[in-house]
Amino acid sequence: MLSEKYVQHKALHFLRRRYQRRARSRVLAQKEVTTLPKYGRKRADGLLRFKHLIWGDYVVSMEAKSQKTLAAIRPASAKNIRRYYSLRVGLALVLASGSLLTIYKMDDGFWQFLIPVLIFLTGYQLNHWLTRNTIKYQKAAVFKQLGQYPANEQWVAVPKDALKALPKDKRKAFYAICRRRGVGLVVVNGLGFAFAKIRPGRKRYFGKFGKYYS
């Protein structure tokens, strides 16, 4: 079982070599870099800084995990997000069904109130149940951590054994969250070989992210 420190070291070395091809200066790769006090003193497992061939000052942040911290990469249902979208579906169903018209068309006050409520609750519960395993409503703790380290590009580094320890559906959901958030994924195998499983899809070219770090 690979330790987090080992994964951190191998992934950072891989990323330094990867970005050196795009740099017009030496890539500075550092472990355990902390944001300034006014930005919360959050500690990134890895940070790379260099002069990009096109975009100038460039910052890449990285968060490393191991099998011991498997819970951080295991996707879980984002219930609050599901509830929010279920509420929207319920309201949309009420409007689309025209049930609000019953408030004006019916003389029975009880049914005027009850029909829209029943349609709303049906839409809410149906959407909430149908989307319980939808990847769109999945989250993982590691992405919240990574969000504390502003950068032009961001990566998560994990050992291959940790990915294998995830059930197939959870592994698939984790990959999907990486792609949806535009985060790159570095995988380190048992021989210490690191490779990019997913490349960053979100690149902030114009931000000055070096200001966040000490």
C-alpha positions in Angstrom: 0.0 0.0 0.0 1.5 3.3 -1.1 1.7 6.1 1.5 0.4 9.6 0.8 3.9 11.0 1.0 5.1 8.6 -1.6 2.2 9.5 -3.9 2.9 13.1 -3.3 6.5 12.8 -4.2 6.0 10.8 -7.4 3.1 12.8 -8.6 4.9 16.1 -8.1 8.0 14.8 -9.9 5.8 13.7 -12.8 4.0 17.1 -13.0 7.3 19.0 -12.9 8.6 17.1 -15.9 5.2 17.5 -17.7 5.1 21.2 -17.3 8.7 21.8 -18.0 7.9 21.3 -21.7 5.6 24.3 -21.7 7.8 26.5 -19.5 10.3 29.2 -20.5 11.9 29.1 -17.1 12.7 26.4 -14.5 9.6 24.8 -13.0 9.6 25.2 -9.2 7.9 22.3 -7.6 7.2 22.5 -3.8 5.6 20.2 -1.2 3.4 21.4 1.6 2.8 25.0 0.4 0.5 27.2 2.5 -1.7 30.0 1.4 -1.2 33.4 3.0 -3.0 34.1 6.3 -5.6 36.3 4.7 -6.5 33.3 2.4 -6.9 31.0 5.4 -3.5 29.3 5.6 -4.6 26.3 3.7 -1.9 23.7 2.9 -1.6 22.3 -0.6 0.3 19.0 -0.9 2.0 20.3 -4.0 2.5 23.5 -5.9 4.3 24.2 -9.2 5.2 27.7 -10.4 6.8 28.7 -13.7 6.7 31.1 -16.6 4.4 29.7 -19.2 5.5 30.0 -22.9 2.3 32.0 -23.7 0.5 32.9 -20.5 3.4 34.1 -18.2 3.2 33.4 -14.5 1.5 30.0 -14.1 0.5 28.1 -10.9 -0.5 24.5 -10.6 -1.9 23.0 -7.3 -2.1 19.4 -6.3 -3.8 17.4 -3.6 -2.5 13.8 -2.8 -4.4 10.9 -1.3 -3.7 7.3 -0.3 -5.8 4.3 0.5 -5.8 5.4 4.1 -7.6 8.5 3.1 -9.9 6.6 0.7 -13.0 8.3 2.1 -11.9 11.6 0.6 -12.1 10.3 -3.0 -15.2 8.1 -2.4 -18.2 9.9 -4.1 -21.3 10.4 -2.0 -24.7 11.9 -2.8 -24.9 15.7 -2.6 -28.3 15.7 -0.9 -28.6 19.5 -0.7 -28.1 19.8 -4.4 -30.6 17.0 -5.1 -33.1 18.7 -2.9 -32.7 22.0 -4.6 -33.2 20.5 -8.1 -36.0 18.4 -6.9 -37.8 21.6 -5.6 -37.3 23.1 -9.1 -38.7 20.0 -10.8 -41.7 20.0 -8.4 -42.5 23.7 -9.1 -42.0 23.2 -12.9 -44.4 20.3 -12.8 -47.0 22.4 -11.0 -46.7 25.1 -13.6 -46.5 22.8 -16.6 -49.6 20.8 -15.5 -51.6 24.0 -15.2 -52.7 22.9 -11.7 -52.3 26.5 -10.4 -55.4 27.3 -12.5 -57.4 25.2 -10.1 -56.9 28.0 -7.6 -59.1 30.2 -9.8 -61.3 27.6 -11.5 -62.5 25.5 -8.6 -65.0 26.5 -6.0 -63.9 23.9 -3.5 -61.2 25.6 -1.3 -59.9 22.2 -0.1 -59.1 20.9 -3.6 -57.9 24.3 -4.8 -55.1 24.0 -2.2 -54.5 20.2 -2.3 -54.1 19.5 -6.1 -51.1 21.9 -6.6 -49.5 20.6 -3.4 -50.0 16.9 -4.4 -48.5 17.6 -7.8 -45.6 19.5 -6.3 -44.8 16.7 -3.8 -45.1 14.0 -6.5 -42.6 15.8 -8.7 -40.2 16.5 -5.8 -40.2 12.9 -4.5 -40.0 11.3 -8.0 -37.0 13.4 -9.0 -35.3 12.9 -5.7 -35.6 9.1 -6.0 -34.7 8.9 -9.7 -31.5 11.0 -9.3 -30.3 9.2 -6.1 -27.4 7.6 -8.1 -26.9 10.3 -10.8 -23.3 11.3 -11.2 -24.4 15.0 -11.5 -25.4 14.9 -7.8 -22.3 13.2 -6.5 -19.5 14.9 -4.6 -16.2 13.9 -3.0 -14.4 15.6 -0.1 -11.1 15.9 -2.0 -12.6 18.5 -4.4 -13.6 20.8 -1.5 -10.0 20.6 -0.2 -8.6 21.3 -3.7 -10.9 24.3 -4.0 -8.9 26.0 -1.2 -5.7 26.1 -3.4 -6.4 28.5 -6.2 -4.4 27.8 -9.4 -4.4 28.0 -13.1 -4.7 24.2 -13.2 -5.5 21.7 -10.4 -4.7 18.0 -10.0 -5.6 15.1 -7.6 -3.0 12.5 -7.1 -4.0 9.0 -6.0 -2.3 5.5 -5.9 -3.7 2.8 -8.2 -4.5 0.6 -5.2 -6.8 3.2 -3.8 -8.7 3.4 -7.0 -9.0 -0.3 -7.2 -10.4 -0.3 -3.6 -13.3 1.7 -4.8 -16.4 -0.1 -6.1 -16.6 0.1 -9.9 -19.6 2.5 -9.8 -17.9 4.8 -7.3 -14.7 4.8 -9.4 -16.7 5.8 -12.4 -18.4 8.5 -10.5 -15.0 9.8 -9.2 -13.7 10.1 -12.8 -16.9 11.8 -13.9 -16.6 14.4 -11.1 -12.9 15.1 -12.1 -14.0 15.7 -15.7 -17.0 17.9 -14.6 -14.9 20.0 -12.4 -12.0 20.2 -14.9 -9.5 18.7 -12.4 -6.7 16.5 -13.6 -6.0 13.0 -12.1 -2.5 11.6 -11.6 -2.3 7.9 -10.8 0.7 6.3 -9.2 1.1 2.5 -9.6 2.9 0.1 -7.3 6.2 0.5 -9.2 6.2 4.2 -8.6 5.3 5.1 -12.2 2.9 8.1 -12.4 0.7 8.9 -15.4 -2.1 11.3 -16.2 -5.4 9.4 -16.1 -7.4 12.6 -16.7 -6.0 15.9 -18.0 -7.3 19.2 -16.5 -10.3 20.4 -18.4 -10.5 23.7 -16.7 -7.6 26.2 -17.2 -7.7 29.7 -15.8 -5.2 31.5 -18.1 -5.6 35.1 -16.9 -5.6 34.8 -13.1 -2.6 35.9 -10.9 -2.6 32.9 -8.5 0.9 33.3 -7.1 -0.4 36.0 -4.8 -2.3 33.4 -2.7 0.8 31.6 -1.5 3.6 32.3 0.9 
